[in-house]
């Protein structure tokens, strides 16, 4: 698996992506329904998820990063290519594109970075996720990181389960979460004669 691109915690006023106020979005068809991505001018994922409503996704973006204008595109290069590649079986493709989120807190930023290291087919519990984020006692905060994640699939919060093995919540529905987890399960080796 390639090392994930860093999740940036903030932009500064000198950041051209923050100054532009323009975001681009594109929608890709998937087995789980339409998947829309919003990108900043620097080509980083700001928000993504299984919806065809870019306004819904834009509302998830922290106000310091939220574009004031959204322009529709047929595709977003490496970003939409990563979604297509994922569904074609390259489960690591989303981890190779840059994502930017802002939380206002150091833990959420570390947690989102940690989520990008959770390998496909190896889901973790909220307790394990809190440890990965460097705060073993912060199990509720780990759950909050999943709930506030605006970049679904690219920051794979679907790979976190409850300690009893149940799915927990997922913004895009438990059917989608279950489908993704099953899709990412390693194939069993063929029986030898």
Secondary structure by P-SEA (a helix, b strand, c coil): cccccccccccccccccccccbbbbbbbbccccbbbbbbccccccccccccccaaaaaaaccccccccbbbbbcccaaaaaaaaaaaaccccccccbbbbbbcccaaaaaaaaaaaaccccccccaaaaaaaaccccaaaaaaaaaaacccccccccccccccccccccccccaaaaaaaaaaaccccccccc
